Amino acid sequence: FPYHCQACKKEPLVFMVRREGLKLTLVGRNHFEIPQVPNTLPKEEMNYFGEAVMAFNTGSVLAGLFMLRTTVEQYMRRVLDTREKLTGDDLADRYAQRLADDFPKERYPSFKTIYDELSACLHAADANEEQFLKSRAGIEKHFALLEHLPLKAKAD
């Protein structure tokens, strides 16, 4: 079914619908809306996070988990300015040293915890929706806190 918005006049959307008896199910479309990403996320990682949300919203939970982990890993690598081959634990430990001394580490999950939980799901091929939602919330809270408690300057 093509749908052409009369208000915006943009390119038509095409929806694919499958019928089983009297039940109609949306099974495809030609464009996906770009999800809203919190503006506290760094612009360099917004695309990864947006793709994670889009994958989750379209039922590809495992892909969404992967993209959340990619968001965290690429952010830590960029902030630490490293291309070294590091484990997620080493990367997260180095990153944690850059957090402000008054960053509330006890009340909020660390990127190390988030990275480890996402990795566990990926290694087990566990499309865990609860973990996606938990990790997404943790990432959003982390970046929101960084607005008020910025990272320490890089040690020379």
C-alpha positions in Angstrom: 0.0 0.0 0.0 1.6 3.3 -1.0 0.9 6.2 1.4 1.5 9.8 0.2 1.2 12.5 2.9 -0.8 15.4 1.6 0.7 17.8 4.1 4.4 17.3 3.5 4.3 16.0 -0.1 7.5 14.0 0.6 8.3 10.7 -1.1 5.5 8.2 -0.6 5.9 5.5 2.0 5.1 1.9 0.9 3.8 -0.5 3.5 3.7 -4.3 2.9 0.8 -6.0 4.6 0.2 -9.7 5.0 -3.3 -11.2 5.4 -3.9 -14.4 7.2 -7.7 -15.0 7.3 -9.1 -11.8 8.7 -5.9 -10.7 10.4 -3.7 -8.1 8.7 -0.1 -7.7 9.8 2.4 -5.0 8.8 5.5 -7.0 7.6 7.5 -4.3 5.9 7.9 -0.7 4.7 10.4 1.2 2.5 11.5 3.9 5.0 11.9 3.9 8.8 11.6 7.0 10.8 14.7 8.3 12.4 14.3 7.9 16.2 14.7 10.8 18.5 18.1 10.6 20.3 18.7 12.5 23.5 20.7 15.7 22.8 23.0 14.8 25.7 24.6 12.1 23.6 27.8 13.1 21.7 27.1 13.8 18.1 29.8 11.4 17.0 27.9 8.5 18.7 24.3 9.6 18.0 24.1 7.5 14.8 25.0 4.3 16.6 22.5 4.9 19.3 19.8 5.8 16.8 20.5 2.6 14.9 20.2 0.6 18.1 16.8 2.1 18.8 15.6 1.6 15.3 16.8 -2.0 15.3 15.0 -2.6 18.6 11.8 -0.9 17.5 11.7 -3.1 14.4 12.1 -6.4 16.3 15.9 -6.9 15.8 16.8 -6.9 19.5 20.1 -8.6 19.1 21.2 -6.0 16.5 20.0 -3.3 18.8 22.1 -4.7 21.7 25.1 -4.8 19.4 24.6 -1.2 18.4 24.3 -0.1 22.0 27.6 -1.8 22.8 29.1 -0.1 19.7 27.9 3.2 21.0 29.6 2.7 24.4 32.8 1.3 22.9 33.3 3.9 20.2 32.6 6.7 22.7 35.2 5.4 25.1 37.7 4.8 22.3 37.2 8.3 21.0 37.5 10.0 24.4 40.6 8.0 25.3 42.0 8.6 21.8 43.0 5.0 21.4 43.0 2.5 18.5 44.8 -0.1 20.6 43.4 -3.6 20.7 41.9 -3.5 24.2 39.4 -5.7 26.0 36.1 -4.0 27.0 37.2 -4.3 30.6 40.5 -2.5 30.0 38.9 0.2 27.9 36.2 0.8 30.5 38.8 0.9 33.4 40.8 3.5 31.5 37.6 5.5 30.8 36.5 5.3 34.5 39.7 7.1 35.5 38.5 10.1 33.4 35.2 10.4 35.3 34.8 13.3 37.7 35.7 12.5 41.3 32.1 13.3 42.4 30.5 11.2 39.6 27.9 9.1 41.4 29.3 5.7 40.5 27.4 3.8 43.2 24.0 5.0 42.0 24.5 4.6 38.3 25.8 1.7 36.3 29.3 2.2 34.9 30.1 1.8 31.3 32.0 -1.3 32.3 28.9 -2.9 33.7 26.8 -1.9 30.7 29.5 -3.1 28.3 29.8 -6.4 30.1 26.0 -7.0 30.3 25.6 -6.2 26.6 28.6 -8.5 25.7 27.1 -11.4 27.7 23.9 -11.1 25.7 25.7 -10.9 22.4 28.0 -13.9 23.2 24.9 -16.0 24.1 22.9 -14.7 21.2 20.3 -13.7 23.7 17.9 -11.1 22.2 17.0 -9.8 25.7 14.6 -6.9 25.5 14.9 -6.1 29.2 18.6 -5.8 28.9 18.2 -3.5 25.9 15.9 -1.2 27.8 18.1 -1.3 31.0 21.3 -0.6 29.0 19.6 2.2 27.0 18.5 3.9 30.1 21.9 3.5 31.7 23.6 5.1 28.6 21.2 7.9 28.5 21.7 8.6 32.3 25.4 8.5 32.0 25.5 11.1 29.2 23.0 13.3 31.0 25.3 13.2 34.1 28.3 14.2 32.0 26.5 17.4 31.1 26.9 18.4 34.8 30.0 16.4 35.7 32.3 16.6 32.7 35.3 14.2 32.3 38.7 15.1 33.7 41.2 16.5 31.3 43.3 13.9 29.6 46.5 13.1 31.5 49.7 13.7 29.5 
